[in-house]
Amino acid sequence: PPESTPSFKIQNCKTLAYIVGTFIYLIIGATIFDKLESKQED
């Protein structure tokens, strides 16, 4: 059916956005953790 393609594209975009968002969240978390660790060393 023709309507299956747009919904698949939307689902694909949602999945991609979720993966990218999680990736960015992990990077930000690691950066904050790294800064906290380096502050404790001083």
MMTF fields as JSON, N, C-alpha, C and O atoms, coordinates in Angstrom:
{
  "mmtfVersion": "1.0.0",
  "mmtfProducer": "UNKNOWN",
  "numBonds": 167,
  "numAtoms": 168,
  "numGroups": 42,
  "numChains": 1,
  "numModels": 1,
  "chainsPerModel": [1],
  "groupsPerChain": [42],
  "chainIdList": ["A"],
  "bondAtomList": [4, 2, 8, 6, 12, 10, 16, 14, 20, 18, 24, 22, 28, 26, 32, 30, 36, 34, 40, 38, 44, 42, 48, 46, 52, 50, 56, 54, 60, 58, 64, 62, 68, 66, 72, 70, 76, 74, 80, 78, 84, 82, 88, 86, 92, 90, 96, 94, 100, 98, 104, 102, 108, 106, 112, 110, 116, 114, 120, 118, 124, 122, 128, 126, 132, 130, 136, 134, 140, 138, 144, 142, 148, 146, 152, 150, 156, 154, 160, 158, 164, 162],
  "bondOrderList": [1, 1, 1, 1, 1, 1, 1, 1, 1, 1, 1, 1, 1, 1, 1, 1, 1, 1, 1, 1, 1, 1, 1, 1, 1, 1, 1, 1, 1, 1, 1, 1, 1, 1, 1, 1, 1, 1, 1, 1, 1],
  "groupList": [{"groupName": "PRO", "atomNameList": ["N", "CA", "C", "O"], "elementList": ["N", "C", "C", "O"], "formalChargeList": [0, 0, 0, 0], "bondAtomList": [1, 0, 2, 1, 3, 2], "bondOrderList": [1, 1, 2], "singleLetterCode": "P", "chemCompType": "L-PEPTIDE LINKING"}, {"groupName": "GLU", "atomNameList": ["N", "CA", "C", "O"], "elementList": ["N", "C", "C", "O"], "formalChargeList": [0, 0, 0, 0], "bondAtomList": [1, 0, 2, 1, 3, 2], "bondOrderList": [1, 1, 2], "singleLetterCode": "E", "chemCompType": "L-PEPTIDE LINKING"}, {"groupName": "SER", "atomNameList": ["N", "CA", "C", "O"], "elementList": ["N", "C", "C", "O"], "formalChargeList": [0, 0, 0, 0], "bondAtomList": [1, 0, 2, 1, 3, 2], "bondOrderList": [1, 1, 2], "singleLetterCode": "S", "chemCompType": "L-PEPTIDE LINKING"}, {"groupName": "THR", "atomNameList": ["N", "CA", "C", "O"], "elementList": ["N", "C", "C", "O"], "formalChargeList": [0, 0, 0, 0], "bondAtomList": [1, 0, 2, 1, 3, 2], "bondOrderList": [1, 1, 2], "singleLetterCode": "T", "chemCompType": "L-PEPTIDE LINKING"}, {"groupName": "PHE", "atomNameList": ["N", "CA", "C", "O"], "elementList": ["N", "C", "C", "O"], "formalChargeList": [0, 0, 0, 0], "bondAtomList": [1, 0, 2, 1, 3, 2], "bondOrderList": [1, 1, 2], "singleLetterCode": "F", "chemCompType": "L-PEPTIDE LINKING"}, {"groupName": "LYS", "atomNameList": ["N", "CA", "C", "O"], "elementList": ["N", "C", "C", "O"], "formalChargeList": [0, 0, 0, 0], "bondAtomList": [1, 0, 2, 1, 3, 2], "bondOrderList": [1, 1, 2], "singleLetterCode": "K", "chemCompType": "L-PEPTIDE LINKING"}, {"groupName": "ILE", "atomNameList": ["N", "CA", "C", "O"], "elementList": ["N", "C", "C", "O"], "formalChargeList": [0, 0, 0, 0], "bondAtomList": [1, 0, 2, 1, 3, 2], "bondOrderList": [1, 1, 2], "singleLetterCode": "I", "chemCompType": "L-PEPTIDE LINKING"}, {"groupName": "GLN", "atomNameList": ["N", "CA", "C", "O"], "elementList": ["N", "C", "C", "O"], "formalChargeList": [0, 0, 0, 0], "bondAtomList": [1, 0, 2, 1, 3, 2], "bondOrderList": [1, 1, 2], "singleLetterCode": "Q", "chemCompType": "L-PEPTIDE LINKING"}, {"groupName": "ASN", "atomNameList": ["N", "CA", "C", "O"], "elementList": ["N", "C", "C", "O"], "formalChargeList": [0, 0, 0, 0], "bondAtomList": [1, 0, 2, 1, 3, 2], "bondOrderList": [1, 1, 2], "singleLetterCode": "N", "chemCompType": "L-PEPTIDE LINKING"}, {"groupName": "CYS", "atomNameList": ["N", "CA", "C", "O"], "elementList": ["N", "C", "C", "O"], "formalChargeList": [0, 0, 0, 0], "bondAtomList": [1, 0, 2, 1, 3, 2], "bondOrderList": [1, 1, 2], "singleLetterCode": "C", "chemCompType": "L-PEPTIDE LINKING"}, {"groupName": "LEU", "atomNameList": ["N", "CA", "C", "O"], "elementList": ["N", "C", "C", "O"], "formalChargeList": [0, 0, 0, 0], "bondAtomList": [1, 0, 2, 1, 3, 2], "bondOrderList": [1, 1, 2], "singleLetterCode": "L", "chemCompType": "L-PEPTIDE LINKING"}, {"groupName": "ALA", "atomNameList": ["N", "CA", "C", "O"], "elementList": ["N", "C", "C", "O"], "formalChargeList": [0, 0, 0, 0], "bondAtomList": [1, 0, 2, 1, 3, 2], "bondOrderList": [1, 1, 2], "singleLetterCode": "A", "chemCompType": "L-PEPTIDE LINKING"}, {"groupName": "TYR", "atomNameList": ["N", "CA", "C", "O"], "elementList": ["N", "C", "C", "O"], "formalChargeList": [0, 0, 0, 0], "bondAtomList": [1, 0, 2, 1, 3, 2], "bondOrderList": [1, 1, 2], "singleLetterCode": "Y", "chemCompType": "L-PEPTIDE LINKING"}, {"groupName": "VAL", "atomNameList": ["N", "CA", "C", "O"], "elementList": ["N", "C", "C", "O"], "formalChargeList": [0, 0, 0, 0], "bondAtomList": [1, 0, 2, 1, 3, 2], "bondOrderList": [1, 1, 2], "singleLetterCode": "V", "chemCompType": "L-PEPTIDE LINKING"}, {"groupName": "GLY", "atomNameList": ["N", "CA", "C", "O"], "elementList": ["N", "C", "C", "O"], "formalChargeList": [0, 0, 0, 0], "bondAtomList": [1, 0, 2, 1, 3, 2], "bondOrderList": [1, 1, 2], "singleLetterCode": "G", "chemCompType": "PEPTIDE LINKING"}, {"groupName": "ASP", "atomNameList": ["N", "CA", "C", "O"], "elementList": ["N", "C", "C", "O"], "formalChargeList": [0, 0, 0, 0], "bondAtomList": [1, 0, 2, 1, 3, 2], "bondOrderList": [1, 1, 2], "singleLetterCode": "D", "chemCompType": "L-PEPTIDE LINKING"}],
  "groupTypeList": [0, 0, 1, 2, 3, 0, 2, 4, 5, 6, 7, 8, 9, 5, 3, 10, 11, 12, 6, 13, 14, 3, 4, 6, 12, 10, 6, 6, 14, 11, 3, 6, 4, 15, 5, 10, 1, 2, 5, 7, 1, 15],
  "groupIdList": [1, 2, 3, 4, 5, 6, 7, 8, 9, 10, 11, 12, 13, 14, 15, 16, 17, 18, 19, 20, 21, 22, 23, 24, 25, 26, 27, 28, 29, 30, 31, 32, 33, 34, 35, 36, 37, 38, 39, 40, 41, 42],
  "secStructList": [7, 6, 6, 2, 2, 2, 2, 2, 2, 2, 2, 2, 2, 2, 2, 2, 2, 2, 2, 2, 2, 2, 2, 2, 2, 2, 2, 2, 2, 2, 2, 2, 2, 2, 2, 2, 2, 2, 2, 2, 2, 7],
  "xCoordList": [0.83, 0.0, 0.86, 1.953, 0.372, 1.179, 1.396, 2.409, 0.462, 0.568, 1.593, 1.891, 2.13, 3.099, 4.471, 5.247, 4.767, 6.085, 6.281, 7.314, 5.342, 5.548, 5.664, 6.509, 4.822, 4.875, 6.203, 6.747, 6.727, 8.036, 9.118, 10.047, 8.992, 9.982, 9.932, 10.97, 8.724, 8.568, 9.155, 9.866, 8.862, 9.391, 10.906, 11.587, 11.433, 12.883, 13.508, 14.559, 12.866, 13.373, 13.334, 14.259, 12.243, 12.123, 13.226, 13.841, 13.473, 14.518, 15.879, 16.694, 16.12, 17.402, 17.582, 18.658, 16.53, 16.596, 16.848, 17.591, 16.224, 16.411, 17.852, 18.446, 18.415, 19.806, 20.756, 21.663, 20.543, 21.409, 21.287, 22.285, 20.05, 19.828, 20.517, 21.127, 20.416, 21.072, 22.581, 23.264, 23.101, 24.547, 25.047, 26.062, 24.309, 24.682, 24.6, 25.465, 23.544, 23.37, 24.553, 25.037, 25.017, 26.16, 27.432, 28.233, 27.617, 28.818, 28.808, 29.827, 27.64, 27.536, 27.786, 28.496, 27.202, 27.396, 28.856, 29.365, 29.533, 30.948, 31.789, 32.748, 31.429, 32.173, 32.018, 32.993, 30.786, 30.537, 31.276, 31.902, 31.203, 31.881, 33.384, 34.042, 33.919, 35.361, 35.767, 36.809, 34.93, 35.233, 35.15, 35.965, 34.164, 34.041, 35.249, 35.771, 35.684, 36.843, 38.099, 38.882, 38.296, 39.501, 39.452, 40.497, 38.241, 38.118, 38.535, 39.17, 38.185, 38.527, 40.036, 40.573, 40.718, 42.167, 42.918, 43.963, 42.393, 43.089, 43.192, 43.746],
  "yCoordList": [-1.227, 0.0, 1.272, 1.282, 2.327, 3.558, 4.244, 4.916, 4.085, 4.805, 4.18, 4.751, 3.014, 2.364, 3.039, 3.008, 3.649, 4.26, 5.504, 5.599, 6.463, 7.646, 7.277, 7.827, 6.35, 5.977, 5.3, 5.472, 4.532, 3.897, 4.962, 4.866, 5.988, 7.079, 7.823, 8.158, 8.079, 8.778, 7.93, 8.446, 6.637, 5.739, 5.695, 5.661, 5.695, 5.667, 6.94, 6.891, 8.083, 9.367, 9.398, 9.895, 8.857, 8.831, 7.976, 8.353, 6.821, 5.932, 6.598, 6.533, 7.242, 7.918, 9.053, 9.215, 9.829, 10.942, 10.426, 11.039, 9.29, 8.7, 8.257, 8.49, 7.61, 7.141, 8.333, 8.33, 9.352, 10.536, 11.248, 11.678, 11.368, 12.026, 11.291, 11.91, 9.962, 9.161, 9.314, 9.413, 9.332, 9.465, 10.799, 10.857, 11.885, 13.221, 13.272, 13.854, 12.653, 12.631, 11.947, 12.407, 10.844, 10.118, 10.954, 10.966, 11.655, 12.486, 13.629, 13.916, 14.282, 15.381, 14.852, 15.479, 13.701, 13.107, 12.783, 13.022, 12.241, 11.897, 13.16, 13.168, 14.228, 15.487, 16.094, 16.549, 16.097, 16.634, 15.793, 16.333, 14.478, 13.58, 13.815, 13.821, 14.009, 14.241, 15.547, 15.614, 16.587, 17.879, 17.763, 18.345, 17.013, 16.826, 16.069, 16.396, 15.065, 14.273, 15.139, 15.045, 15.976, 16.813, 17.891, 18.316, 18.339, 19.331, 18.715, 19.38, 17.465, 16.8, 16.601, 16.587, 16.448, 16.225, 17.475, 17.377, 18.65, 19.902, 20.09, 21.087],
  "zCoordList": [0.0, 0.0, 0.0, 0.567, -0.627, -0.742, 0.613, 0.804, 1.548, 2.823, 3.777, 4.826, 3.416, 4.305, 4.211, 5.166, 3.06, 2.88, 3.758, 4.422, 3.796, 4.65, 6.127, 6.833, 6.605, 8.014, 8.329, 9.42, 7.375, 7.573, 7.64, 8.442, 6.784, 6.797, 8.127, 8.697, 8.615, 9.896, 11.018, 11.881, 11.01, 12.034, 11.962, 12.987, 10.733, 10.545, 11.098, 11.737, 10.853, 11.353, 12.871, 13.513, 13.451, 14.912, 15.515, 16.513, 14.903, 15.411, 15.292, 16.212, 14.149, 13.923, 14.932, 15.507, 15.141, 16.094, 17.506, 18.273, 17.849, 19.179, 19.378, 20.431, 18.343, 18.419, 18.537, 19.37, 17.699, 17.728, 19.076, 19.653, 19.57, 20.854, 21.991, 22.864, 21.977, 23.011, 22.923, 23.942, 21.693, 21.468, 22.016, 22.709, 21.689, 22.162, 23.689, 24.343, 24.256, 25.708, 26.383, 27.417, 25.794, 26.352, 26.271, 27.206, 25.151, 24.982, 26.002, 26.63, 26.163, 27.13, 28.54, 29.327, 28.854, 30.173, 30.428, 31.524, 29.424, 29.571, 29.744, 30.515, 29.025, 29.128, 30.52, 31.118, 31.029, 32.372, 33.408, 34.32, 33.269, 34.205, 34.176, 35.216, 32.974, 32.824, 33.513, 34.164, 33.361, 33.996, 35.514, 36.229, 36.005, 37.45, 37.991, 39.057, 37.256, 37.675, 37.718, 38.663, 36.709, 36.653, 37.738, 38.232, 38.114, 39.188, 40.522, 41.34, 40.742, 42.0, 42.113, 43.22, 40.996, 41.02, 41.46, 42.103, 41.118, 41.47, 42.982, 43.444]
}
